[in-house]
Amino acid sequence: MAEVALRPIDDSDLDALFEQMRDPESVRMAAFTAENPDDRAAFDAHMAKVRALPEATTRAVTVDGRLAGSIASFVVDGDTEVTYWIDRSLWGQGIAGRALALLLESVRVRPVFARAASDNVRSLKVLQRAGFAIIGTAISFANARNTEIEETILRLDEPAKSAPPDTSGGDRQTY
């Protein structure tokens, strides 16, 4: 099985993350994206802001040492939320679930919330497997679809489901 790990995002990751976050199929599935995914200046400004927030945890997701996406927790109106983005070429391999388990072990705040487009079945399954429960829905504007759509709101109250311990040593989290 491939090794999934989390590490701080480096400046050298930004080009690849920008490309991942502008992939048309990924953008459509995520729905709640930047207004213009092709706007590099806006992407760079956003990444600089979230990487500097003391209440946010923003990590690169790697698979066998190769950048595979990003994952983060952040605070909105006093609630901690999680988000993730995995390179489309790696979907369906369990990477998001393993990365989420690692993040939730380091982000101990509960409850933790998540949101996903209601038609993003795979993302909803990832969240539910991690212990998140659906608590409702909302109609929100989705930039990627240029319309209002239903999003599902989920909440995790329990401690994180344990990922196997890291035996590699160092600060890197692995699974």
Secondary structure, DSSP 8 states (H G I E B T S, - for coil): ---EEEEE--GGGHHHHHHHTT-HHHHHHH-S--S-TT-HHHHHHHHHHHHH-TT-EEEEEEETTEEEEEEEEEEETTEEEEEEEE-GGGTTSSHHHHHHHHHHHH---SSEEEEEETT-HHHHHHHHHTT-EEEEEEEEEEGGGTEEEEEEEEEE-S---------S-SS-EE-
